[in-house]
Amino acid sequence: MQETIKNRIPIHVDLAPNRDEVYSGICLKSNENIFVFICFNDETKEFDGFAIIRNFEIDKYREWDEEELSEIKNNNYAEFIGKLPLERMNNMSECLSELENEELIAIFTETDDDSYFVGQIKNLTENEAELKLMNEDAEWTGNEKIKIAEITYIGFRTSIEKELLNKNVLQQCITAITADSTTSESTRNC
């Protein structure tokens, strides 16, 4: 795996039999606890944000073949190199600590492979993360406490989170303009 990381070779990571998931991207770090990678977006055919998964769930991985490599439309992985403090990201708890200032993260837990939480970290303890949740309509909905030991996946800085943030900002601007029909400093920036 270390040669694959060093050479920035795209891979598929198979979580079967633990989970029915295959993730694709470029691995930045792998240890006994976590696997940090640059995500590959199959729809846009380019690299798109980061993800962290529990390493003990990885049963196998495979480097991309020539045909798969030729499908990359925009080989933009260099945009993501050097953007994370990988030396301080050695387990899920440390990763969450480094992500406390992220505007949005997505979290999957072991209790439900099909749904996930999207939000901002509001409080973090040794065993638990509290997220201020955002729904699919980009509205803040409340808080959710999640046990760190149950987190299987953390995604961030992907097009999904960026789209929700943009939608939320637009909603805030519309609300501000509607509430204050005169041009004020707060609405001029929208």
NORMOVEN-V468531 format. One record per backbone hydrogen bond with DSSP energy under -0.5 kcal/mol. CO is the residue of the C=O (numbers start at 1). NH is the residue of the N-H. E is the energy in kcal/mol with one decimal. If there is no record, write none. Layout:
# NORMOVEN-V468531
CO:NH:E / CO:NH:E
This chain:
# NORMOVEN-V468531
1:5:-2.4 / 2:6:-2.7 / 3:7:-2.4 / 4:9:-2.1 / 5:8:-1.2 / 8:10:-0.5 / 9:27:-0.5 / 10:64:-2.4 / 11:25:-2.1 / 12:14:-0.5 / 12:62:-2.2 / 13:15:-0.5 / 13:23:-2.3 / 14:59:-1.7 / 14:60:-1.4 / 15:18:-1.2 / 15:19:-1.6 / 19:21:-1.4 / 21:15:-2.7 / 23:13:-3.5 / 24:40:-2.1 / 25:11:-3.1 / 25:27:-0.5 / 26:38:-2.8 / 29:36:-2.7 / 33:55:-2.0 / 34:31:-2.3 / 35:53:-2.1 / 36:28:-3.2 / 36:29:-1.7 / 37:39:-0.6 / 37:51:-2.2 / 38:26:-1.7 / 39:41:-0.5 / 39:48:-2.9 / 40:42:-0.7 / 41:45:-2.0 / 41:46:-0.9 / 45:73:-2.3 / 45:74:-1.5 / 46:41:-2.9 / 49:39:-2.1 / 50:156:-2.1 / 51:37:-2.7 / 52:154:-2.2 / 53:35:-1.9 / 54:57:-1.1 / 55:58:-1.7 / 57:59:-0.6 / 60:14:-2.7 / 62:12:-2.6 / 65:69:-2.4 / 66:70:-1.9 / 67:71:-0.5 / 68:71:-1.1 / 69:72:-1.3 / 74:47:-0.7 / 74:76:-2.4 / 76:79:-1.9 / 77:80:-2.1 / 77:81:-0.6 / 78:81:-0.7 / 80:83:-1.3 / 84:86:-1.9 / 85:88:-2.4 / 86:89:-1.5 / 88:90:-0.6 / 91:95:-2.4 / 92:96:-2.6 / 93:97:-2.0 / 94:98:-2.0 / 95:99:-1.2 / 97:100:-0.9 / 99:102:-1.9 / 104:157:-0.6 / 105:119:-2.3 / 106:155:-2.8 / 107:117:-2.7 / 108:152:-2.2 / 108:153:-1.4 / 109:112:-1.2 / 112:109:-0.7 / 117:107:-2.9 / 118:134:-2.9 / 119:105:-2.4 / 120:122:-0.5 / 120:132:-2.9 / 123:130:-3.2 / 127:148:-2.4 / 128:125:-3.1 / 129:131:-0.6 / 129:146:-3.1 / 130:122:-3.3 / 130:123:-1.5 / 131:133:-0.8 / 131:144:-2.2 / 132:120:-1.9 / 133:141:-2.3 / 133:142:-0.7 / 135:138:-2.1 / 139:135:-2.5 / 142:133:-3.4 / 144:131:-2.9 / 146:129:-2.8 / 147:150:-1.4 / 148:151:-1.4 / 150:110:-2.5 / 152:54:-1.2 / 153:108:-2.1 / 154:52:-2.2 / 155:106:-2.9 / 156:50:-2.9 / 158:162:-2.2 / 159:163:-2.4 / 160:164:-2.0 / 161:165:-2.4 / 162:166:-2.4 / 163:167:-2.3 / 164:168:-2.4 / 165:169:-2.5 / 166:170:-2.3 / 167:171:-2.2 / 168:172:-2.2 / 169:173:-2.2 / 170:174:-2.5 / 171:175:-2.4 / 172:176:-2.5 / 173:177:-2.8 / 174:178:-2.5 / 175:179:-2.4 / 176:180:-1.8 / 182:184:-0.8 / 184:188:-2.0 / 185:189:-0.7 / 187:190:-1.3
